[in-house]
Amino acid sequence: AEVHYPRIPREYWEHRIEMCKALGMNSICIYIFWNIHEQQEGVYDFTGNNDIRAFCKLAQKHGMYVIVRPGPYVCAEWEMGGLPWWLLKKKDIRLREQDPYFMERVRLFELEVGKQLADLQITRGGNIIMVQVENEYGSYGQDKEYVSAVRDMVREAGFTDVPLFQCDWASNFELNALDDLVWTMNFGTGANIDNQFRRLKELRPNTPLMCSEFWSGWFDNWGRQHETRDAKDMVAGLQEMLDKNISFSLYMTHGGTSFGHWSGANSPGFSPDCSSYDYDAPINEAGQATPKYHELRNMLAQYTDGKPLPEIPAAMPVQTVAEFQMTEVAPIFDNLPEPIHSEEIKTMEEFDQGWGSMLYRTTLKGTDSQSRLTITDAHDYAQVFIDGKYIGKMDRRLGEKVLTLPSVREGAVLDILVEAMGRINFGRAIKDFKGITDRVELTTVAANGESTTTELKGWDVYLFPNTYEFTLNKNYQPSTLNSQPSTLVPGYYKGTFTVDKKADTFLDLTTWGKGLVYVNGHCLGRFWEIGPQQTLYVPGCWLKKGENEIIILDIKGPQQNKLVGHEKPILDALRNPVPATHREPGTVLSLEGEKPVLTARFKAGNGWQEQKFNGTVEGQYVCIEVISNQKDDAYTAIAEWYLLDAEGNRLSREPWTIQYADSEDKSRSNRTGDRIYDLQESTYWATAQGAELPHHLIINLGSKQQLTALQYLPRMEEGAPGAIKEYRIYVKDEPFTIVKE
């Protein structure tokens, strides 16, 4: 059972472990999150909620083994995949490679982990039975020397008595497989299990088999639909593995919450993760047994050699909280800290700040007409003000970089308020600087039509770290904002609410904008009006009977100053979403006059397939036209898609976007076209029920590229549902023609 100690209040650790045992599990699997233990370089914290030794001993108390995954990289939809932000103060650092500084810091951290846990190996009276080396490195690169060096550090840390293992996907595990480590596979609900282990069994016929991450559900991203997975498929997959003598770890058995600023973001592009890490897991965010839990428990009860499972622990009490308002406010612009002057644009890391927001301020020359402001790039959500008046925003998720400014007076004050969300946690983009990462430019147009672009310099920079202490040091005034809609005021809002008991609740932030919430000094996580998450989980152990303090940083400002606490979360309310599909209503693709560069067919079945072009082709836009499918129906799905360059290497997919998709399934999950390059083999683009062939998907590569081949992965499930048979590929320098029906 995979659970994550930082995503559970320490007071609830034992309850969640007991829930896992009552489910039928015999082991707990944990990542060790480097960046939460070493938030400042050289300062280690293994106390309180970071006390991994106490967590492992609690598991032992309840007869549970522990599998330890100490990274250094963990992914986990966690800020920077578990790597500390301060590594980025060395701007040229090579992460997850044999960069001397990176490797030095990895070694020191692993040694600290060893001090905490090495003597808890099962051979020394503890309960640790396996330790992982790195994490899914095949999806990052190919570097056996690096993986070998991490293995040696894990051993140096004292983990010498139990098996060391490395996990990866069936499609890439051979890239970095070390002879002296156990190899395990990661895959999700519905996967073709025999196919997942086929190659491993060929290479090691007598090896023990294990799925080290069997994905029970999936994580949520801001601005996308809430993710769920069928209990029936999950239980069937686990039962099949048990019947075939295959071990597994269920990721997640209990997801919990990414409290504070610890939720990460996914890539390509930028897709920040929600604070809730409910994951549609058998044990929900508040530690309650779900219908999925009971269905799985009933199945696992058949594999206990006749021994009854423990009783399910009672759920933690929950409560409602009556509507209340915030009584004080400290507007951001009235509570600026001391500025730091910088002639050039600098990132947040260059100001020695890891998380939070920044305000960049400079003055403008007067203009008689509109001008164009270009920010390259704002990480992650920027709001632009002139003389205190809100002009507009730039959302990194949407690739927004340009705003039109009105004419301004001489000496007008330009403010750019940038909020950093979680750093990217997967793929090469984990080197994710915050603030403004390059430059700010202003383009003006003279009366004769000539344009002039000037890089803006001479900045006063104000830093807003994400700490409870920083929220207190403000000039709070009585709030005039009542429960009626009003002018949005970015600021810190302060108030109290009263409860009769210490019980869990879910604070409803529906009328608020974007920011963070602190209750009695604990940061509950991020909220954002766009959803799908509209509530924040408040553990009852963090409340007081009677009056409780609440502070909300809202960088946009609330529509209405009111909150209420519910007994259940709101995780599936998407509001004002970006278009959910990559096709404007009433439009179709026209391929009139276009000639394909390739007409071919794929073979039936699971697994990667490669098809070479007839020589090298060039272009920026690639259209996939699906003519027929393996099952002779119209349903089409693609899990992953790569293009190879002139040297036969995979193109970076970081700049890719979808220009057009004729059909995208919105019925249950996020099956949009961009899923074909999201680095996740278990997610996929799928066409909607009833959509007719042919199907078309157009990729904008970001720039003109030389192409020699394509690589295609159908869905992972047995029979590869939606697998393509006949297809054509078109390549152009310019966008394809989209017309009105």
N, C-alpha and C positions, 0 to 999 in steps of 0.2 A: 504494500500500500504506500504510494508516494504521497507525502504531506510535507509542507514547508514550514519550519518553525517560525520564521519572521512573519508569516502570514496568519499566525494564530497568536492571540495574547497568551503569555506564559501561564496565566491562571487557567487557561482552557486546554493546555497541552495534554494533560492526563485524560480529560474527557474525550478528546479526539483520538488518542491512542486506543482507549477502550472501545470507541466506536469502530475502529479498524479491526480490532480483535473480534468483536461481536459479529462483524461482517463475515469473518471466516479467514482473515489474513493471518500469516504467522510472522511477517517481517514488516518493518518500516523502512522506506527508502527516502533519503534526504540529500538535497544539495547542500553544500556549504557556500554561503554567499560572501565572497571575499569583500565586496564593497560595503557591506553593512558592518563587518568586523574591523575594517581598517579605513574609516572615513577620512582620517588624516594620515598622511604617509608616516609610517613607523609607530602609530598609536593604535594598539590592538584592543578590542573590547569583546570579551566573551562572558559578559555579565548580563543579568536580567533576561530580556527576551533574546539575547545573543548567546545564552549559556548552552552551547551544543552538548557539552558533557552531561549536564542535568537532563537534557531532553533524551539522550541515549539511555541514561540510567533509568528514567521513567519507563521507557520502552522495555527495558530489561525487567523492571519490577512486574510488568504484566506479561512476561514470558515471550516477548517479541524480539526477534533478531533485528539487526540494523544493517542496511547497505548504505555506505557513505560515498557521496559524489563530490569531491573537494575541488573540482574545476581544474585550473583557475577560472575557466569560462563555464557558465552553467546555462545560458539562454533563459529559460523559464519565464519569458515575457517580463523580465526584471530589468530595471535600469542598467543599460550597457552590458547586459548579459552577465552581470555579477562582477565585472571589472571596475576598479575604482576610477572615478572621474579624474583624480589628480594625475593619473598617467598622462592625460592629454596636455598637461602643462609643458611636457616635452613634445612640441608640435610635430616633430618628425618621427615620433615613436612608431614602431611596427608591432601592432598588437597581435597576439597569438602566433608570433614568429620568434626566431632566435635573435631578437633585438637584445643586446647585452643588459640594458637597464630593465626591460620588461622581465627577462629571465631572472635577473637578480631579485626583483621584487616578488616574483612568483615563488622562488625558492624560500625566501624569508617567510612568506605567508604559509606555505605548506608546512614548514617547520613549526609554526605556531599552532596549526591544526593538529599536527602530531603530538604536541605537548598536551593538547586537550583530550585526544581520543586514542592515541596509539595503544595505551595500556588497557583499552576496552575491547581489544580484539578477543575473539572467543577463546583463543589459546591461552589467554592471560586472565581468564575469569570474567571477561566481558561478554558482549553480545554482537559485536561487529563481525560480520561473516564475509563481506566483500567490499572492495574499495575501487572506485572508478578512476581511470586516467583520462584527463581532458574530457571533451563531450562533443559528440557528433562532429568530429573534426573534418570528416569527408565532405560535409556541406560547406566547409570554409576553404579548404585547400588540400594539397598533397605535400606532406613534409614529415616523413617518418623520423628524421633526426630530431625535429621539434617534439613530436609525440614521445620519442624515446627519452628525451631530456626531462620531460614532465614525469614520465614513469620513474626515472631515477630519483627525482625530487620526492615523489611520493614514498618511495622506499627509504630514502634518507630520513624522511620524517618519522619513520618507525613502522610503517605498514608493510611488514615483511612476513607476517604469519598467515595471512589469508589471501585468497585469490585476488589478483588485480585484473580488472577487465576494462575493455573499451567498447563503447556502443556507437552504432552508426546505422545507416539505412542499408537495406539489401543491395541497393544500386551502387553504393559507394564504399562499402566497408573495406574492400581490398586495397583501397588507395593508401591507407595508413595502418593496416593490420600488422601488429607486431607478433612475432612467433611465440613469445613467452607470456602473452596475455590471453585471457578468455575473451572470445568475441560474442557480443550480443547484438540483437537487432531491435530497432525501434519502428513501430508501425501502429496504425490506428484501427478503430472499429470498422469492421466490414472487410478488412484486408484478406487476400488469398494467402492463408498462413503457410501452406505447403510451398508456395512460390517464394515467400519471404525467406525461408530457410534452405531452399534448394541448393544454392551455390555454397553456402556454409557447409552443408552436409557432404557435398562433393569434395571440399577441401579438407574437412575434418570429420570423417565418418563416425567417429566415436565421441565427438565432443558433446558435452551437455548443452542443451538448447534453452535459450531464454530470450523472451521479449522484454527488454529492459525498460521500455516505455510503450505500453498499450494505451492509446489515447481514448479515454472514456468520453470525452466531449471535446470542447475547443474553447479558446479564449475570445473575449469580445474586444472590438476596437471602437473608439469614438466615431460616430457618424455612420456605423454599419449596423446591420441587423444583429440581434442577439443570436448566439450560436447554440444549437442543441444537437444531440445525437441520440439515436434510438437505443433504449435499454435492451430491446430484443437482440439487436446486432451485437452489442457489447457482451452480453451474457453468452451468446452463442460462440463468439470468438474465444472467450476465456474457457468455456467448457471444452471446446475443440482442443485447445492447448493442453488442458489437464488430461484429456483422454489420450493425447499423443505424448505424454510425459515431457511437456515443455513448461518450464517455469515462466513466470511473468511478474512484472510490476505494473500496477494499474495507475497510470498517470492521467488525471489526478484521481485519487480516492477521496481526498478532501482538498479543495483548492484554497479556500479562505479568501483573504483580502490583501491586496498590495497597499498597505497603509502608507501614509506619508507621501513622499515623492518617488516611491520605489517602483511604480509600474513603468514598464519599458515602452518600446515602440517597434513596429515591424517594418520590413523593407523587402523589396525595392519600393521606391517612393518613401513616404513617411506616413505610417499608420499607427498612431499612439494607442496604447492599450488602456482599457478601463481600469478603474480601481478595484472593482469586484473581480475576483479570480474564482468565481463560483464554478466555472468550467463545465457546467452541467454534470458535475461529479455526483457519485452516489451519496456522499455526505455534502450537503449544501453549504453555502457561505457561512451560515450561522451554526453549523455543526449538527444539523437535523438530518434524520434519515429520510430519504426521498423514496418514491416508488421504485426508482432504479436501484436503490440500496436493497429494498426488500426482495426484488426479483433476483438480484445477484446473490444475496444471502441464502435464499432458498436453493439456488443451484450449488453454492459452495458447501452447504450442509450435507450434500451427498458425498463429499470427499474428505470426511473427517474420521474415517475408520470407525464409524458408529458412535463417536463421542459427540455429545450435544454442544452446540455453540453457546458461548456465554450469552446471558440476557443482554438485550440492547439497553445501554445506559439511558436514563431519562434525559430528554432534551433540556437544554438550558431555558429558563423562563424568558418569555418575551412580553413586551408591553407596548401600548400606544402612548403617545405623548400628545397632550392637548396643544392646539395651535398657540404659538407664541410669536412675538416679534423681537427684533434686535433694537435695543433702546439707545445705542450709541454708535457713532460712526467717526472714523478718522480718514477723510479723503486722501488718496495717495498724493495728489498734487499739493495738498496742504501739509504733508508730513514727509517731505523729502529728506533723506539722510544727507550727510556732507558729500558734495560731489568730488569726483576724481577727474582731473583734466587729462584729456588725451587728444593730441592733434589728429592721430589716425584712429580709425575704427579698430577696436580690439574685441576679442571674444570674452565670454564670461570667465573661461578658465584662465585667461591672461590677467584677470583681476582677482585671481585666487578665490573664486566662488564656484561651488559645484552645482548648486540647484537654486531655483527661484526665478526672479525677474530682474530686468535691467531697464533703466530709462536713459536713452541717449538724447542729449539736448544740444542744439546749435542754433544759430541765427541765420536768417535768409536775407538775400538782397531783394529789393522790391521788384515786383513784376506787374506788368499791365494786363497780362493775359494768363490763361491757364498754363501750367507746366506739368511735367511728368516726373514723378519720384520713382526711382528704381532702387530696390534694396536687394543686394546679392550677398548672402541670402539671410533671411530672418528665420532663426531657429528658436521658437517654433511658431509662435502666434504673436504677430505685431499689430499694435494699434497706433495710428498716426494722428497727432493733434497739432494744430497751429494756433498759437496764442490761447491755448487751453480748450479750443473747440475741436471736437472729434471730426476727423475727415474720413477715415476708413480703416480697414484692417487687411492684413495679409496672412493667410492661413497656409502654412507649409504643406499640409495635407493636399491642398488643391493646387499647389504649384504657383500660388499668387506672389508676384514680385513687383508689380507696378501699380501705382495709384495716380490719378489725376488730381492735381492741387489747384485750388482757385488762385486768382491773382492775390498777391500779398503785399503788405506794406514793407518798407525798408526796416530791417531789424526784427522782422517777425520771428517768433520763437517756434522752432520745429521740435516737437517731442516725439520720440519713437519708443513706445513701451513694449518691450519684448518679454513674453513669458516662455521659459524653457519647460517643455514637457519631458517625458522620459527619453533617455538616449536609446537609440536603436539597439536591439538586443540580438539580432540575428543577421548573419551575412557579413560581407566586407564593410558595410556601412556603419559598423559599431564604433568606428572612429568618428564620433558625432559631436562636434563642437557646438556650443550654445551661444545665444546672443546673436549679434550680426557677425557673420563669418568672413566677410570680405570687404564690401564697400557700400556706400550710399551715393547715388548720383541724381542730379537734377537736370532735366532737359527742358530748355526754354526755346520758344520759337519767336524770331524777330518779325517785324512788320513785313519784311521782304520775303518771308517764308523760310529763311535759313534757321536751322536748329543748332543749338549749342549745348553740349553736355559737360557738366562740371561735377567733379567729385567733391562732395561736402566734407569739410574737415573742421577741426577745432571744436571738439565735443566735451561737454560736461557729462559725466556718467554717474548715475545714481544706482546703487546696488540694493536689492531687496532679497535677502536670503530667506529660504523656507525654514524658519525656526520659530518655535513658539515664543522664545524670548524676544525676537524681533517684533512680533505682533504686539507685545505689551508696551514697548517704548514708543507710544504714539499719543498725540493730543486728541483724545476722544472727546466728542461733543454730543449733546443730546441729538438723536436722529429725528429729523422732521419728516422722514419717509414713513408714511403709514401703509396700510394694506392696499391702497389704490395705486395704479400705475403712475409712474413719475419719471422725471429725467434720470437717465442712468448715471450713477456716480461710482466710478471705480474707487474702492477703498477697503478698509478694514471695518467690519461691523461686529459689534460686541453686544452680548446680552446674556440672559440666564433662562433656564427652564427648570421646572420642578418635577420630580418623580417620587412616588411612594416607596419604590423598591429598586434594588440593583438588578435590573433585567435588561436583556438585549432589546434594541429597537432599531428601526431604519428611518433615518432622517430624510424627509422629502425636500429636495432642493429644486423642485419643478419651476418655481418662480424666480430662481437665481440664475446668474449668467455663467461665469467660468472662474474656477479658483480652487481653494483649499479650505477645509474645515478643521478647527481644533476644538476638542471638547475636553475640559479639565486638563489641558496641556498635551493631550494626545492628538496627533494629526490623523484624521480618519481617511484622508486621501483626497483625490481630485474629483470635482464635479464639472459638468459642462452641459449646458442646456440642450445641446443637439442630441444627447442620448447615445445609445439606447438606455444607459444606466441613469436613473433619476433619483435614486436614494443612496445613502451612505450607511454602511453597517456600523452601529455603535455597540460594542461589547458591554454588557451589563457590568462586568468587572471594572470598567473604567468610569462608571457612574457613582454618584453619591446619593444616598437617600436624602431627599430634600433638594436644595438648590445646586445647580450645575452651571458652570461657565461655558459659554460657547463664543468663539471668535471665527468669523468668516472673512477670508480674503477673497473679494470678488473683483477681478481685474476689469470686468465689464460693467458691473453694477446690476442690482436686482430689478426685475420688473415690479415685483411686489415684495414687501418686507414681511414675509410670513414663513413659518416652518411648522411642521407637524411630524410626529413619529408614528410609523406604522408597525404592525406585527409581521408584515411580509415585505420583501424588497420589490422595487420596480426596476426590472432589468431589461425590459423589452419595449420601451417607449421611445421610438425614434422621432425626433421633432425637427422640422425644417431641414430635412436631410438634403445632401447633394443628390443630384439625379442618381437613382439606383441602377440605371442601365447606361450603356454606352451607345444609345441610339435615341435621337430626338424623335418624339412622337410624329408619326406621319411621314417619316423619311425612309428611303431605301437606298441601297448601294447600286450604282450603275457601273457595270463592267463593259459597256459598249466600247468596242475598239481596243480593249485591253487584250494582250497576249500573255498567256501563262509562261513562266520560265521553267515550270516543272509540272508534268501530269504523271501521277504514279498511284500506287496503292500500298497500304500497310498490311502486314500479316495480322492474323487474329491472335489474341492472347495477351497476357500481362507482360510487363517489362519494357525497357527502353528499346526504341528502334531508331536507326539512323538512315537517312537517305541523302545521297550526294546530288548536287545540281549538275547540269551538263556544262561544266566549267564554272568560272567565277562570274557572279552577277553583282550589280551594284544598285544601291538604292537606300532610301530612308524609311519607306513604307512597305510593309509586307502583308499581303492579304492571303489568308488561308480559306480556300473554298472547299467545303465538304460536299462531295457528290453523293456518296453512299456510305452506309455503315455496315459493320460486320453482321448485325442481326437483321439487316434489311428493314429497319425502321428508321424514323426520322430523329430519334433522340441521339444527341451528340455530346460527348464530354472529353475534355483534355485536362490531364493533371498538371503536366509540365511541358514546356517547349523551350528549346534552345536553338540558336543559330551559330554556325561556325564561321570563323573569319578565313582570310586567305591562307593562313598558316595552319588551319585546322583546329584552332582553339575556340572555346566557347566565348561568344561576345558577352561583355558585361551587360546585365539586364537592368542595371540601376537607372539608366535614363529612359527606359521603355514606358510607354503609355499606350492605352487602347484608343484608337481613333473611332472604331465602330464595331459593334457586335449586333448581328441581326436579331439574336434572341439570348436572353439570360434568365435563368430560373431564379425567381425571387420568392418562391412559395415557402421555403423553410429556412434557408441559410444563405450565406454569401457565396453564390456561385456565379459571380460576374467574370467578365473576360480577363481581368487582371490576375485572376487566380492561376493562370498558366505560367506566370513568372514570379510567384510569391515565395519560392524556395521551399514550399511545403508539398511533399508528394501526396499527402492525404487530402488536400483540398483541390478543387477543380472548377473549371468553367463547365457549365451545363446549360443546354438549351431548355426552354420551357416546354411543358407538356402541350402537345398539339401544334407546336411550331413545325413548319414543313421544310423539307430539303429544297434547294441546297442551303447550307448555312455558311455564314461569312464572319470572319474575325480579322480585324486589321490592326496591326501593331505599328506604332510609330517608334522607330529605334532611337530617336533623338538627334541623329545626324546620319549623313550618308555613310554607308558601310559596304565593304566587299564581303560577299557571302559565298560559301562553297558547299554548305550542307545544312540540314536541319536534324534535330533530335526531338523525338516525340515520346511522351509517356502517357498511356491511357490510365484510366482509373485502376486503383490497386485491388479492387474486389475481384473475386473469382468470376471468370467470364468477361472481365473488363467491360462493364456496362457503358454503352455509348461509344465504343471503340470505332474509329474511322476505318473505312476500307478504301474507297477511291477518293482522290482529292487533287486539287490544283493549287499551285502557288504563283502569285503575281507579285512583282517587285517594281516599285516606282520611286523616282526622286521626289515627286510632289504628292500631296494627299490624294487619295482616291475620291471620286466624284460621288457625293451623296445628294440625292434629289428628292423632291416632294413626290409622294405616291400619286 
